[in-house]
Amino acid sequence: MFTLFNKPEFLSASEKEKVVNAIREAERRTSGEVRVFIESRCRFVDPMDRAAEIFWSLQMDRTAERNAVLIYVAVKDHQMAILGDQGIHEKVGAAFWKEEIDKMRLHFQREHYMDALVLAIEDVGHALDDHFPYDNKGDKNELPDEIVFGK
């Protein structure tokens, strides 16, 4: 797998800024929403269960078109998940999310954490743009763009 604590921090300040900028750029083209949640440990065996818990607690299910996506990483437990709400999941299917996780894993193994997150955000953004393009008449940023850090 990969080791994440060879570095003093999972992401440096400039890397965090690049991730947030990737979220903003992805959302500029779509009505969809992307959030990143990073914590040290996953309290569940299955990271999708933890991602679902976080998804609901962040009220990501309340977007108008049900097109929010959560990218979840548990650093010390080497776990990750991507969870899309009903609207986007029905459009892209489970294979899309699995492919994105596989790509992230490859970058994480090389300790390219920021690259993994940015590329996943870009891919998710393109999928959202394909199915939920931005409408300048009614679209608004429904969720914050900042990375959420758990314990």
URDAMO-V13708 format. One record per run of one state. SS is the DSSP state (~ for helix, > for strand, _ for the rest). FROM is the first residue (numbers start at 1). TO is the last residue. Records with the same first field share a line. If there is no record, write none. Layout:
SS->FROM-TO + FROM-TO
This chain:
_->1-12 + 29-29 + 31-32 + 40-46 + 58-59 + 63-67 + 75-78 + 85-85 + 110-112 + 132-132 + 134-147 + 150-151
~->13-28 + 47-57 + 60-62 + 86-109 + 113-131
>->30-30 + 33-39 + 68-74 + 79-84 + 133-133 + 148-149
